[in-house]
Each structure stands twice: as structure tokens, then as C-alpha cells.
């Protein structure tokens, strides 16, 4: 038994995850809905990841702020936001283009009896206000990532000020050492949780495939097929961007594949955040950058969801027997980009985004109900792309920061 456990520990993580993924699919297809008996193991995995989100963001970002200056942090923040805005808009354009070529939904009929109650879209203003929490405790208890980021940056800057102050320098240094120690302790816990990742992925995959089954996959297979083509094209663009900025795609995906697969299975960008931060650390990216960019990206950067919005809009138009005009497509790009930010951190954000765009274009909400049937199958690929986009952006921004530094020294 000890040798078996030792062999498990010595096997590479990606090998264990790959085997778990394949076994999960096989068990889900074979046992169907009975595979839900494994769901508690998946719930444990999600809970373990969520358990680490707050300490990882808080301590990593405070330590990162203290390893840079405020002006550099502001510059990196501006680059990060612009990248996320541009990549979301580009993803929607790709989604519209691919869907316009393959025309998903053509020939399908709409069941007008199907209804779906869409939650309210909180809007961009509400999200921006949530950046500054009115109660520091609720920011943590409600997992308000934007509020947690703001808190970490505020305290990080305050500690940095204390460390540089003559009178409070010693106290500031002591506080920093405590936070840095807590950060290292969090990373130590992370190493233990990594050993449970394959078990959690196996359980979630078996449960998801068992619930969805082949019938759902085949009934809306064209829609799923088109969406995944668009996702692959977006990944190809990521690879091209990495090459342009002289980042090795092979090395990048060697470290990124674990959070990508985990995001695919769990359908949660924020839940996967501990593994995404771990991948950034292994890629050698600076804490001062990834401690900020990745939590922010998990909240507002949704390239996969953006593609989903675009493909869904074309799908709904084709089901109605109509085609989107150029103006309609521009509306999808504009509203879809804003909606991806405006629904940040909201449960069921994908459906809210789709409904927001549909309302602007006058598309029937019955198609939203139709799309919920494949919500899990679509959400898996989209979430994996969300996480990939966050890491790609962080790696690219790091390269631009180094280029700026070299230019100043030249």
C-alpha cells in the first residue's frame, strides 16, 4: 500500500490529471446519473480550492506590492485592464465570424413553451462600486474578489509606506515578514491540495458527463461544435501572441495546462484561481503582477464567455430564420464586452450575459432556455479559455514591463 501511494506521489501531476479526466468520462458514460454518487469527492475538491482563494490573493498581492513601487503597479494595472478589454472584444468578433460561417441553429424549430427566468444584470456601475467594499468583513465572506484586491493593495501600500518610514520602519518590516510567512504557509498548503486534484477532477467529470449524457450532446451538437472551433481559434491567437512577445508556448502550456484542465472540469475561473496563481509562480512571473492580474482576470476577463455570447446570438438568430446585420454584430461586440464586465462575480454570469445581449437585439428569451440544456458542456470549454487568457495576458504584460525596463536602462 505504501509503495502504491509512493508511486502516486511520484507520478507527474499532468499524467494523473489526464488519467483522471479519461476515467471520469468513461465512468460518467457507463453509469449515467448513478455516477452522481461520486459528487461529494468533487465538492471536497471545490471547497479545498475556495478555501485557499482569500489567503492566496491577500498575501500574494500584499507581498507583490512590497516588491515594486506604486507607479509601476499603476502602469501594470492599466496594461492589464486594456488587455482584458481588447481580448474580450476580439473573442466576440471571432465568435461571430465562426458562427456566421457554420450557421448553428439553422433549421431548428423553437418551442415557445420553454421559459427561463433570467437574473437581473447588476451593470457596470454596480461592479465598479463593489471595488471599494463598504464593509471589509463582507468583502471576504461574500468572496468579492474586486473588494479583496482593493483591500490587499491598500494594505500592501500602507505596509510599504511603513517600511520606508524612519519612525515606523521596524514595525513595517515585522508586519511584512509576518505576511510573507503566511504567504509561504499558504503555498505549502497548496502543495498538499495539489495531490487531491486528480481525485476531484475524476469525480466532477464523472458526475457532469453522467448528468448530461449523449442525448444532450447530440441534440445541440452543431452549436457545441461551432463554439469549440471558435475556442480553438482563440487559443491559436494566444499562441501567436506568445510567439510575438517571445514567450515559449511549449513552456507556457506545460505550466498552464493544470489550471486549464481544472477550469474545464470545475467550470469556475475563481475556483481555479489557486492553481492559476501557482502556474504563474512556476512560469517565473513576478508576484507584483500576477497577484493583481489573475484575481482581476478571474473576475472581469471572460474570453470564453465572450465567444459564447457571440455564438449564442448567431444561433438564436438562425433559429428564428433571420440573420444578424452588421449593425447587430457591432451591438453584440459592444454590449457583450460591457456585459462581461458588468456581470463580474455573479452566479450564472454566462446566462445573464447572453440574456443581456438578446434583450438588446430583440432575440427571443426562449432560446436562452434552449441553451441552458448544454450549459455545462459549453461552460467547460469557455471557462478553460477564460483562465488561459488570464495567464497569456499576464505573461505578455510581464514581457512588456521587461522591455520598458531595458529601454530605460539603454
C-alpha positions in Angstrom: 0.0 0.0 0.0 2.9 2.3 0.9 4.6 1.6 -2.5 1.3 2.3 -4.3 0.9 5.7 -2.5 4.6 6.5 -3.2 4.1 5.7 -6.9 1.1 8.0 -7.0 3.1 10.8 -5.4 6.0 10.3 -7.8 3.8 10.4 -10.9 3.7 13.7 -12.7 0.6 15.8 -11.9 -0.4 16.2 -15.5 -0.3 12.5 -16.1 -2.5 11.9 -13.0 -5.0 14.6 -14.2 -5.1 13.2 -17.7 -5.9 9.7 -16.5 -8.5 11.1 -14.1 -10.1 13.0 -16.9 -10.4 9.9 -19.2 -11.6 7.7 -16.4 -14.2 10.3 -15.3 -15.6 10.5 -18.8 -15.7 6.6 -19.1 -17.4 6.2 -15.7 -19.9 9.0 -16.5 -20.9 7.5 -19.8 -21.1 3.9 -18.3 -23.0 4.6 -15.1 -25.0 7.7 -16.3 -26.8 9.6 -13.5 -25.7 6.9 -11.0 -22.2 8.5 -11.2 -23.5 11.3 -9.0 -22.6 9.1 -6.1 -19.0 10.5 -6.6 -20.1 14.1 -6.4 -19.1 14.5 -2.7 -15.4 14.0 -3.7 -15.8 16.7 -6.3 -17.4 19.0 -3.7 -14.5 18.5 -1.4 -12.1 19.5 -4.2 -14.0 22.7 -4.9 -14.1 23.5 -1.2 -10.4 23.0 -0.9 -9.7 25.4 -3.8 -12.1 28.0 -2.5 -10.5 27.6 1.0 -7.3 29.0 -0.5 -8.6 31.8 -2.6 -8.7 34.6 0.0 -5.3 33.9 1.6 -3.6 33.5 -1.8 -5.0 36.8 -3.2 -4.5 38.7 0.1 -1.0 37.6 1.0 0.4 37.3 -2.6 -0.8 40.7 -3.5 0.5 42.4 -0.3 3.9 40.8 -0.8 3.8 41.7 -4.5 3.0 45.4 -3.8 6.0 45.5 -1.5 8.3 44.2 -4.2 7.5 47.1 -6.6 6.6 50.8 -6.5 3.2 52.4 -6.8 3.8 54.0 -10.2 4.8 50.6 -11.6 1.8 48.9 -10.1 -0.4 51.6 -11.7 1.2 51.1 -15.1 0.8 47.3 -14.9 -2.8 47.8 -13.8 -3.5 50.0 -16.9 -2.0 47.5 -19.2 -3.9 44.6 -17.6 -7.3 46.3 -18.0 -6.6 47.4 -21.6 -5.5 43.8 -22.5 -8.7 42.3 -20.9 -10.9 44.8 -22.7 -9.2 44.2 -26.1 -9.1 40.4 -25.7 -12.8 40.2 -24.8 -13.8 42.3 -27.8 -11.6 40.2 -30.1 -13.1 37.0 -28.7 -16.6 38.2 -29.6 -15.5 39.1 -33.1 -14.0 35.6 -33.5 -17.2 34.0 -32.2 -19.4 36.0 -34.6 -17.1 35.2 -37.5 -17.0 31.4 -36.9 -20.7 31.2 -36.2 -21.6 33.2 -39.3 -19.6 30.6 -41.4 -21.0 27.4 -39.8 -24.5 28.8 -39.0 -25.5 26.8 -35.9 -29.2 26.5 -35.2 -30.3 26.7 -38.9 -33.3 24.5 -39.5 -34.1 24.1 -35.8 -37.6 25.0 -34.5 -38.3 27.0 -31.3 -40.5 25.7 -28.6 -42.3 28.8 -27.4 -43.5 26.9 -24.2 -39.9 26.9 -22.9 -39.3 29.8 -20.5 -36.3 30.9 -18.5 -36.2 33.5 -15.7 -33.1 35.5 -16.1 -31.5 37.1 -13.1 -31.0 40.9 -13.2 -27.8 42.2 -14.7 -26.2 44.3 -11.9 -24.5 46.5 -14.5 -21.0 48.0 -14.8 -21.7 50.8 -12.2 -22.6 48.2 -9.5 -19.4 46.2 -10.2 -17.3 49.4 -10.1 -18.8 50.3 -6.7 -18.0 46.8 -5.4 -14.3 47.5 -5.9 -14.5 49.6 -2.7 -16.3 47.4 -0.1 -18.4 49.3 2.4 -17.6 46.5 4.9 -14.2 44.9 4.9 -15.6 41.7 6.5 -18.4 41.1 4.0 -15.8 41.6 1.1 -14.2 38.4 2.4 -17.3 36.5 3.4 -19.1 37.2 0.1 -16.0 36.4 -1.9 -16.0 39.8 -3.5 -12.7 39.4 -5.5 -12.6 43.0 -6.6 -13.1 44.2 -3.0 -10.4 41.7 -1.8 -8.0 43.0 -4.4 -8.6 46.6 -3.3 -8.1 45.7 0.3 -4.8 43.8 -0.4 -3.5 46.7 -2.5 -4.4 49.3 0.2 -2.8 47.4 3.0 0.2 46.5 0.7 0.8 50.2 0.0 0.4 51.0 3.7 2.9 48.4 4.8 5.3 49.6 2.1 5.0 53.1 3.4 5.7 52.0 7.0 8.8 50.1 5.9 10.2 53.2 4.2 9.3 55.5 7.1 12.1 56.3 9.6 9.9 56.2 12.7 7.8 53.1 11.8 10.3 51.2 9.6 10.9 48.4 12.1 7.2 47.8 12.7 6.6 47.8 9.0 9.3 45.3 8.4 7.9 43.0 11.1 4.4 43.1 9.6 5.8 42.4 6.1 7.7 39.4 7.5 4.5 38.0 9.1 2.6 38.5 5.8 5.4 36.9 3.8 5.5 34.0 6.2 1.7 33.5 5.9 2.1 33.6 2.1 4.7 30.8 2.2 2.4 28.8 4.6 -0.4 29.2 2.1 1.8 27.9 -0.7 2.8 24.9 1.5 -0.9 24.0 1.9 -1.3 24.4 -1.8 1.3 21.7 -2.4 -0.7 19.3 -0.4 -4.0 20.1 -2.1 -2.4 19.5 -5.5 -2.2 15.8 -4.6 -6.0 15.7 -4.4 -6.6 17.5 -7.7 -6.8 14.3 -9.9 -9.3 12.7 -7.5 -11.5 15.8 -7.6 -11.3 16.1 -11.4 -12.3 12.4 -11.8 -15.3 12.8 -9.5 -16.6 16.1 -11.1 -16.1 14.8 -14.7 -17.9 11.5 -14.0 -20.8 13.4 -12.3 -21.0 16.0 -15.1 -20.9 13.5 -18.0 -23.4 11.3 -16.2 -25.9 14.1 -15.8 -25.5 15.5 -19.4 -25.3 12.2 -21.3 -25.0 11.7 -25.0 -28.6 12.7 -25.8 -28.0 16.4 -24.8 -24.7 16.4 -26.7 -26.2 15.1 -29.9 -29.4 17.3 -29.8 -27.4 20.5 -29.9 -24.1 19.1 -31.2 -23.8 21.7 -34.0 -23.9 24.6 -31.5 -21.3 22.9 -29.3 -19.1 22.1 -32.3 -19.1 25.7 -33.6 -18.3 27.1 -30.2 -15.3 24.8 -29.6 -13.9 25.7 -33.1 -14.1 29.3 -32.0 -12.4 28.5 -28.7 -9.6 26.7 -30.6 -9.1 29.7 -32.9 -8.8 32.0 -29.9 -6.1 29.6 -28.4 -4.3 29.7 -31.7 -4.3 33.6 -31.4 -2.9 33.2 -27.9 -0.1 31.1 -29.2 0.7 33.7 -31.9 0.7 36.5 -29.3 3.1 34.4 -27.1 5.4 34.0 -30.1 5.3 37.7 -30.9 6.3 38.6 -27.4 9.0 35.8 -27.3 7.3 33.6 -24.7 7.8 29.9 -25.4 4.3 28.3 -26.0 5.7 24.9 -25.0 6.9 26.1 -21.6 3.8 28.2 -21.1 1.3 25.4 -21.7 3.5 22.9 -19.7 2.6 25.0 -16.6 -0.8 26.4 -17.7 -2.4 23.0 -18.6 -3.2 22.1 -15.0 -5.3 25.2 -14.3 -6.8 24.9 -17.8 -7.9 21.3 -17.2 -9.2 22.1 -13.7 -11.1 25.1 -15.1 -12.6 22.9 -17.8 -13.8 20.4 -15.2 -15.0 22.7 -12.5 -16.4 25.5 -14.7 -15.1 28.1 -12.3 -12.4 30.7 -13.0 -12.4 32.0 -9.5 -12.4 28.4 -8.1 -9.4 27.6 -10.2 -7.5 30.7 -9.1 -5.2 29.0 -6.6 -3.9 26.7 -9.4 -3.7 29.6 -11.8 -1.6 31.6 -9.3 0.6 28.5 -8.8 1.1 28.2 -12.5 2.2 31.8 -12.8 4.7 31.3 -10.0 6.1 28.3 -11.8 6.4 30.4 -15.0 8.6 32.8 -13.1 6.2 35.7 -13.4 6.6 38.4 -10.7 4.2 38.4 -7.7 3.6 42.1 -8.1 2.0 41.4 -11.5 0.2 38.0 -11.2 -1.0 38.7 -7.7 -3.1 41.6 -9.3 -3.8 40.5 -12.8 -5.0 36.9 -12.2 -7.6 37.7 -9.5 -8.8 40.6 -11.6 -8.9 38.4 -14.7 -10.9 35.7 -12.9 -13.5 38.4 -12.2 -13.8 40.5 -15.3 -11.9 38.8 -18.2 -14.1 36.3 -19.8 -12.8 35.5 -23.3 -14.6 32.1 -23.3 -17.8 33.7 -22.2 -17.5 36.4 -24.8 -17.2 33.8 -27.6 -20.2 32.0 -26.0 -22.2 35.3 -26.2 -21.4 35.7 -29.9 -22.1 32.1 -31.0 -25.3 32.1 -28.9 -26.6 35.3 -30.6 -26.0 33.9 -34.1 -27.5 30.6 -33.0 -30.7 32.4 -31.8 -31.0 34.5 -34.9 -30.7 31.3 -37.1 -33.3 29.5 -35.1 -35.6 32.4 -35.8 -34.8 32.1 -39.5 -33.1 35.5 -39.6 -29.5 36.7 -39.9 -27.6 39.3 -37.8 -26.9 42.5 -39.7 -23.6 44.3 -39.5 -25.2 46.7 -37.0 -26.4 43.8 -34.9 -22.9 42.3 -34.9 -21.4 45.6 -33.7 -24.0 45.7 -30.9 -23.0 42.2 -29.9 -19.4 43.3 -29.7 -20.1 46.4 -27.7 -22.8 45.1 -25.3 -21.1 41.7 -25.0 -17.8 43.3 -23.9 -19.5 45.6 -21.4 -21.7 42.7 -20.2 -18.7 40.5 -19.5 -17.5 43.2 -17.0 -21.0 44.1 -15.7 -21.8 40.6 -14.6 -18.5 40.0 -12.9 -18.7 37.6 -10.0 -22.4 36.9 -10.4 -23.7 33.3 -10.2 -24.9 32.2 -13.7 -23.0 35.1 -15.3 -22.9 33.3 -18.7 -26.7 33.2 -18.9 -27.0 36.8 -17.7 -24.6 38.0 -20.4 -26.4 36.1 -23.1 -29.8 37.4 -22.0 -28.5 41.0 -21.8 -27.3 40.8 -25.5 -30.5 39.1 -26.6 -32.6 41.8 -25.0 -30.7 44.5 -26.9 -31.1 42.6 -30.2 -34.7 41.6 -29.7 -33.9 37.9 -29.8 -36.4 35.6 -28.1 -35.6 34.6 -24.5 -37.0 31.1 -25.3 -33.6 30.4 -26.9 -31.9 31.1 -23.6 -33.9 28.3 -22.1 -32.8 26.1 -25.0 -29.2 26.9 -24.4 -29.3 26.1 -20.7 -29.6 22.4 -21.8 -25.9 22.5 -22.9 -24.8 25.0 -20.2 -22.3 22.6 -18.6 -20.8 21.3 -21.8 -20.4 24.8 -23.2 -19.3 26.3 -19.9 -16.4 23.8 -19.5 -14.6 24.9 -22.7 -15.4 28.6 -22.1 -14.0 28.6 -18.5 -10.8 26.9 -19.6 -10.3 29.6 -22.2 -11.0 32.3 -19.6 -8.2 31.0 -17.4 -5.9 30.6 -20.4 -6.5 34.2 -21.5 -5.7 35.5 -18.0 -2.3 33.7 -17.9 -1.5 34.7 -21.5 -2.2 38.3 -20.7 0.0 38.2 -17.6 2.9 36.6 -19.4 2.7 39.2 -22.2 2.4 42.2 -19.8 5.5 40.8 -18.0 7.4 40.9 -21.2 6.3 44.5 -22.0 7.4 45.5 -18.5 10.8 44.0 -19.0 11.1 45.7 -22.4 10.2 49.1 -20.8 12.9 48.5 -18.2 15.5 47.6 -20.8 14.6 50.7 -22.8 15.1 52.9 -19.8 18.5 51.4 -19.0 19.7 51.7 -22.6 
